[in-house]
Amino acid sequence: MPTIQPRVLKGFRDFLPDVEMARATLIRKLEQVFVLFGFVPIDTPVLEYADILLGKGGGETDKQVYRFRDHGERDVAMRYDLTVPFARFMAEHVEELYLPFRRYHIAKVWRGENTQRGRYREFMQCDFDIVGTDAASADADILLTAARAMEVLDVGDFFLRINHRALFNRFLAHIGAQDKSVEILRTVDKLEKIGPQATEEKLSGLVGSQRADDILSFIQKESSFEKTLDKMFSLCDHNDEEALAARSRLLDIMGCVAAAGAERRIVLDPSITRGLDYYTGMVVETSLAALPEIGSVCSGGRYDELASLYTERKLPGVGASIGLDRLMAALEALGIRIGSSTSTQILLINQPETSAARLHALAASLRSAGFACEVFPEPKKVLVQYTYAERKHIPLAVFANGSSGAFTMRILSRRENVEISDFPSLCEAVRRELHAPR
């Protein structure tokens, strides 16, 4: 039988243990933040009926969806984000839940897009949403959760750049460009990718040079939140109730964020539009000060009408998503160590004079004491077992010395042995060594 060449599809990856454990560490930290803010976990299927997913994020997104017919000739697609399936989930289960409903969902999604650093065709998203309320408090809580997550992950200085889609739309209506709003929003959304000149050329092609200049003026941020908001509103119809409401909402959001002590993290940036069609209110993107070129590592916004595609019940929502793979790429580029690179703390050395049964009994006792340990399965040379431990980044090795009940603990980083008389002393020595400063 011919050997099959091992390979993976472009945009897909294998994860070796060190990378996967780093990713697991990030996920654990994020889950702790989500729980701190009252979010609960859910899950949804990878596959949905195609009509559930398509036409919700915009034409460009639809082109990236992995879509096919299954064995039952059903038209199905793989989820491209976690928000659209969540809207379907809420419509289907709203009577079983409570409102407002705070969820988090950490799972893989798939998009057939061009690959680049931090952007793949299979990737992990970490979503958190509040559904069932249209309050500014919920918008602020999403921003505060995102800010706390970035702080806990120790990404360095960062900014949450926010805007309000309704205020942008009312500005477009005021200058007579509302009929091109979708194309304009998508063009502005690519500003940082294609640059100001290309953006101006695309806008001029859509609405003419004068209106293009007006739009470029509108999306230019000023020196402070208040000055930017005043400039944005001044370019709208001052009697437009939707513009007034959007302005008031941004002020209310900022009031909540400032009261929670996170005001310095928020930047009002009128160029932030988010390319997905379902956003209706506040939108947010998160930029790392030391690595702005990698793009947003946490994005989202308010989507008050998305669930109405599946139910007549009003289910306004707001949420954000942390792109875990892009975030990991950013942390790697910045030289930021993510955390623990192994789960095993102790390797029990297998020697011919010590039975495997005794080693497994000792391992069970150590696990009961709270230590992660493993038994080396074969009585190979000690150097081979040390090499295994070092390659796996296991900090300690332990020998069970005959039938005396004594132990030898090997501190692998220092090539140092410590003789220990009994099991309680072993536990104390292990705990002391594991918590010693490195």
N, C-alpha and C positions, 0 to 999 in steps of 0.2 A: 504494500500500500504506500503510495507516495507521501512524503512529508509535506504538510501544509505550512507555508511560510507564515510565521506569526506576525501579525500587523493589526493596527487599529485604523479606523476611519479618520480622515482629516477633521480636526476640530473636536475629537474625542481623545480621552487620555486614560491611561492606567495610573493609579496612585500607589506608590511604594509606601511602606509603613511609616517612615518619618513624616512624609507629607500628609498622609491620611490622619496620623495622630495629631499633627499640628492643626489640621482642619477640624478634627473632633474637639480639640481644646478651644478653638474659636467658637464652635457651636455651643459648647457647654457654657462659655462665658455669656454668649448672647441669650441663651435660654434663661440664665439667672437674671439678666436685665429684664427680659420680657415678663417673667413671673413677678418681678419687683413692681412692675406697672400694671399688674392685674390681667395679663394676657394668658389665655389657655390654648393648649395645642389642638390642632385638627389635622386630618389628612384627606386627600382626594385622589381619585384614580389618575394614573399617567395618561390613559386613553379616554377621550370624550368623543361623543358624536361631533362630527365636523361643524355642524350648524351651531353647536354650543359655543365654539371657540372663534369661528371666522367672522370677520366684519366688526369686531369689537375694538381692535387696537389700531386700525387703519390699514390701507392697502399695502403699504410696505411690509408691515408685520405679517399680513396674510400670505405674502409671497415666501416668507421664511418658515412657515408652519410645515412640519412633517405630517403629510396627509396620505392616506391610502385606504384601500378596501380590505377588510379583514376576511376570514374564512367564511363568514356568513354574508359576505357581500355588503356589509354595512360601511357607510362612508364615515371613517373615523380619523382622528388627528391626535397627535401628542401635544400635551399642554406646552404653550410657549411662555406662559407666566403663571403665577399662582393666584392672581387677582380675578381673572375671568372665571376660572373654576370655582373660586370662592363665592362669586356672585350667584352662580348656579346652585352651589351648596346652600347658601342662605335662603334662596327662593324655595328650595326643596325641603329644608329642615327648620324653617323659622318658627313653626308651631311647637317644635321640640326644644327650642332654645329660649333664652331670656334676652331682652334688649335694654340698653345697648350691649352688644356682644363684642368682646375683645378676643381676637384670636391671633396666634402666631403659627406659622407653617414653614418648616425648613425642609426643602425637598429639591430634587433635580427638575429642570425644565429643558426644553430643546428648541433651538432655532437654527435654521439652515442659513446662517449669515456668514459674511467674510470674517475670517479669524485674524486676530492680532493680539498683542500682549494684554493679558487679562480678559480676553473675550474669546469664548469658545462656542461650539455648537451644542455641547452638553455642559450644563453648568448648574451650580447650586444657588438657589435664592433663599433668603431668610425674610419672610414677610410678617408684618404685624399690622393689624387693622382694627378699627372701631366702627361697627355698623349699627344703625338704628338711631342715630342722633345727628343733627346738623349744627351742633353747638361749636362755638369757637374753642371751648375748652377741649373738645376732642382733637381738633386740629393742633392745638398747642401740645397736647399729650403725645401726639405722634412725633412732633419736633423734639420734645424733651426726652422721649425714649431713644430717638436716633442720637441725640447728643450724649446721653448717658452711655449708649453702646459704644460710641467712638472713644469716649473717655476710658471705659473699661478695657477696650482693646488696645489702648495706649498707642494711638496712631499719630501722635504729635498734634500740632495745631491744625484745626479744621474749621470749616464754615458751612453752615446750612444756608444755602442760597434759596430764597423763596420768592414767589410771585403769586398773582391771582389771575387765573385764566379769564374770569368774567370781566375783570377790569381791562385786560388786554382786548377782549372781544368788544367791549363798549367803546374803547378807543378806536378800533377798526370801524365800528359802525359810525362813529362821529366823523371819520375822514372818508366815509363812503367806500370802504374796502371790505365790508363784512362778507360779501359773496365769495371772497377769496380767502376767508379766514383760515380754513384748513391748510391750504398750501402755504400761506404766510407763516402760520405757527410752525409748520414742519421746517420751513426754510430758516426761520430764526433759531429753531432748536439745534440746527447744524452750524451755528455761528462759530463756535470754538473749533469745530472740525475743519471748516472750509475757509474761515477768515472773513474779515469785514468786507473786503473788496468783492469777493465772490458772492457774499450774502447780498450786497447792494445790487450787483448785477442781476441776481435771481429775482430780487424784489422788484427791481425796475421792470423786468420782463413780465412780472405778474400784474403790477398796479401803476406803472409809470414812474418816472424819476422823482417827481415832487412827492408823491405819496411814499415812495421808498425812503426819501430823506426824512419824512415825518416819522416813519416807523423806526428808523435808525436813531432818531432823536428820542423817541419814547423808550427804547430799550437800553439807553445809556444810563447807568446808575450814577447817583450823585454821592456826595461825601458822607451822608448819614441816611439812616432809615427814613427819618421824617422828611428830609429834603427830597429824597427819591420819590416818596409817596406823594408829596405835594406836587412835584413835577408831573408825575403820571396823571394825577387827577386833573391838573390844570389843562392837560391836552385832551380831556374828555368833555362831554357836555355836562356842565355843572348841575343841570336839572335831571339828569339821567338817574332814575332810582336804582337801577342795577349797579351803576358805577358808584353811587353813594354807598350802597350796601356793601360792595366789595371793599371800598376804602375803610368803612367802619369795621368790617370783619378783620382786615389786616391789623388795624389798631388794637382790636380786642385780643387777637392772637398774641401780638407782641406784649400786651399788658400781662397776660398769663405767663408767658415765657420769662419776662423780666422779673415778675414776682417770684418765680422759681430759681432765679439767679443765673439764667442761661442767656441773657440778652446779648452778650458780646459774641455769641456763636452765630447769631442770625444776621444775614445780609439780605436786604431787599434788592433783588436783581431782576429788572423787567425783561431781561433777555432769556430768563428761564421759562420755557413753555411746556416742556415734556411732549414728545412726539406722539404719544398715544391719544386716540380720539376721545376716550371715555372720561378724561378729567374735566371737571366743571368749576372748581374753585381754587383753593390754595394748591400750589405745586411746589416741590422742594427737590433740590439736588445737593449732595454733600461733596465738598472739595477738600482735598488734603493740601494744606499750604505748601508742603515741601515737594509735592508731586502733582501739580494741577493737570499736567498733560495726560494722566491716566484716566481722567474723566470722573464722573460721579460714582462713589462707592455705596451710596444710599440715596434712593430716589423714590418719589411717590407723589401723592396729592389726594384731593377730594374728588370723589366720583359719585355724585348723588343720583344718577340715572341708570347706572350699569345694571343693578338688580332688576330694574323695571323691564328689562328685556325678557325676563323669565317669570315675572309675577306682577300682578296689579298692585300689590302692597308696596307702600313707600318705604324704601330701605336705604336712606342716605348713608354713605360710607366715606371713610378717610383712612389712608394707610401709606406705608412705605415698604421698600424692599432693599435689603442689603445684598449686594452681589458678592458672595463669599469668595469666588475665584478671583475676581478683580481686586478685592481687598487683599487677598493673600499675595497676589502679584505686587501690589503696592507695598505691603509690609516687607516683602523680600527685597524690592528695589531700594527701600529705605534702610535696609539692614536691621530691621526690628525683629528680635527673636520672639516667636509666638508663644512658646511655653514648653512644657514637658515633651520630650521626644520618645519616651517609652512608658509603658504601663507597669512593667515588671521592676520591682525594687530589689528583689533578692533572688539570686540563682543558687539553688541547693546543688552542691557539687556531688556528682555520682562517683563513688569509689568502690572497688571490688569488695572491700571489707564491710561495706555498709549496704544493707539490703534496700531494694527499691521500696519495699513496704514501709520500712522505717522512715525513709525520706518523704514518702507521701503522708505519713502520719505527722511528721514535723511540718510539712507544707500546710496541712489542714489547720494545725495549731497556730501557725503564723498568720494564715488568712483570717482565722477567728480573732486574732489580735489586731487585725486591720491592715496587714501588710500584703502587697501584691507580690506573689512569688511563684516560681516554677521549678520543677525538678528536671535536671538534665537527664534525658532518657537512657543514656548508655554510659557505662564506666570507661570513658575514653581518657586519654592523657589529660592531666590537669591543665596544661597549657592550651589544649584545644578548647576546653570548657571556658577558660579565661578569655580566650580570643572571641568565642561566641558572645560572652557577656559584654565585652567591650564594643563589639560591632553592633550589638543591640542597645547599647547605652545603659546597661544595667549597672547601677552603682556599687552593689554589694554582692559578695559570694559567701556562702556559709558551708562549712564542713561539719558534719556530725561525727564527733570523735569516738569511735568504738561504742561500747555499751556504758561508758562512764556518765553520760548525760552532759558532758562538756562540749563546747563548740569552738571553732575558729572562724572569726569573721574577717574576710578579706576586703579591704577598702581599695577597690580596683584603680581609682584615679591616682592614689598615692603609692600603690604597690605595697601596702602596709597590712600586716596581720595583727589581729587582736584576739587574745585568748580569753574565753568567757566560760564561767563555771557552770551556769544553769540556764534554763529557759527564760525565767523572768529577767535575768541580767542580759540575755541576748536581746529580748524585746526592748529593754531600756537602751542598750547600745545602738541598736538599729534605729530607734526613734531619734536618738541624739544625733547620729550621723546624718540621717536624712534631712533633719532640720538645721544642720550646721550651715552657716553662710558659705557660699561658693566663691 
